[in-house]
Amino acid sequence: MQVRWALSQFFHDAALNMRVPVCRAYSTGHWHCPTIPATDDGWTLVQMYTSALQIDAAKQDPRVLICPLTFDPSPLDQRVIDAYASWGATTGMNMGALLATLANKEPVFAHSL
């Protein structure tokens, strides 16, 4: 098992009467998101416990984008940058730099599951 971040779309779960991330289906049931999107079709970063098989399945779902590991130097997908541009995300940023930037506005981004 591993802890991974995903940019996930949300939907309204009628049974729970709340918005939940699509990526929770690809987790072990342990996940958290520091911010909730404003609309049901909104996107946000979600941290979750997951496995390699679940990650492979999530990569096939257009409502989920698995992010690189925190210390991976590769640049983030532009969809992640666009989602957090108003928070200071810039093109070419890696996951670690993004989390450090987001933690300035929302300290929970600095915490891990």
C-alpha positions in Angstrom: 0.0 0.0 0.0 1.1 3.5 -0.6 -0.1 7.1 0.0 -0.8 8.9 -3.3 -2.4 12.2 -4.3 -5.0 12.3 -7.1 -6.9 15.1 -8.7 -10.4 13.9 -8.5 -13.8 14.9 -9.6 -16.6 14.8 -7.0 -20.2 13.6 -7.1 -23.1 13.7 -4.7 -23.6 10.4 -2.9 -27.3 10.3 -2.0 -26.8 7.6 0.6 -24.3 9.7 2.5 -25.9 13.0 1.5 -22.6 14.6 0.8 -20.1 15.2 -2.0 -17.4 12.5 -2.2 -14.4 12.1 -4.6 -14.6 9.6 -7.4 -11.1 8.4 -6.5 -12.3 6.9 -3.2 -13.3 3.9 -5.3 -9.6 3.3 -6.0 -8.5 3.6 -2.4 -8.5 1.3 0.6 -11.2 3.4 2.1 -8.8 5.8 3.8 -8.7 9.2 2.0 -8.9 12.9 2.8 -9.1 16.1 0.9 -8.0 19.4 2.4 -10.6 21.3 0.4 -14.0 20.5 -1.0 -14.9 21.8 -4.5 -17.7 24.3 -4.7 -19.8 22.3 -7.2 -20.7 18.6 -7.7 -18.6 18.5 -10.9 -15.7 20.3 -9.3 -12.2 18.9 -8.9 -9.7 18.8 -6.0 -6.6 17.0 -4.7 -7.4 14.0 -2.6 -4.8 12.0 -0.6 -5.5 8.3 -0.3 -4.1 4.9 0.6 -4.0 2.8 -2.5 -2.3 -0.1 -4.2 -0.6 -0.5 -7.6 -3.6 -2.4 -9.0 -6.0 0.4 -7.8 -3.7 3.0 -9.3 -3.7 1.2 -12.7 -7.5 1.1 -12.6 -7.8 4.8 -11.6 -5.6 5.8 -14.6 -8.4 4.4 -16.8 -11.0 6.7 -15.3 -11.3 10.1 -16.9 -12.7 11.5 -13.6 -9.4 10.8 -11.8 -5.8 11.9 -12.4 -3.1 10.2 -10.3 -0.4 12.7 -9.4 3.3 11.9 -9.4 4.9 11.0 -6.0 5.8 13.9 -3.8 9.5 13.8 -4.5 9.2 13.0 -8.2 10.8 16.0 -10.0 8.7 15.7 -13.1 6.2 18.5 -13.8 2.6 18.1 -13.0 -0.1 17.7 -15.5 -1.5 21.0 -16.6 -5.0 20.1 -15.2 -3.5 20.1 -11.7 -1.8 23.5 -12.3 -5.1 24.9 -13.7 -7.1 23.7 -10.8 -4.8 25.5 -8.3 -3.6 28.4 -10.3 -5.5 30.8 -8.1 -3.6 29.3 -5.1 -0.2 30.0 -6.7 0.4 26.8 -8.8 2.6 27.5 -11.9 3.4 25.6 -15.0 6.4 23.3 -14.5 5.8 22.8 -10.8 6.3 19.3 -9.4 4.2 17.7 -6.7 6.4 18.6 -3.7 6.6 22.3 -4.8 2.8 22.3 -5.3 2.1 20.9 -1.9 4.4 23.4 -0.3 2.7 26.3 -2.1 -0.8 25.0 -1.2 0.2 24.6 2.4 0.7 28.3 2.6 -3.0 28.8 2.1 -4.3 25.5 3.7 -1.9 23.9 6.2 -3.6 20.5 5.9 -1.7 20.1 2.6 1.5 19.7 4.6 0.1 16.7 6.5 0.0 13.1 5.3 -2.4 10.2 6.0 
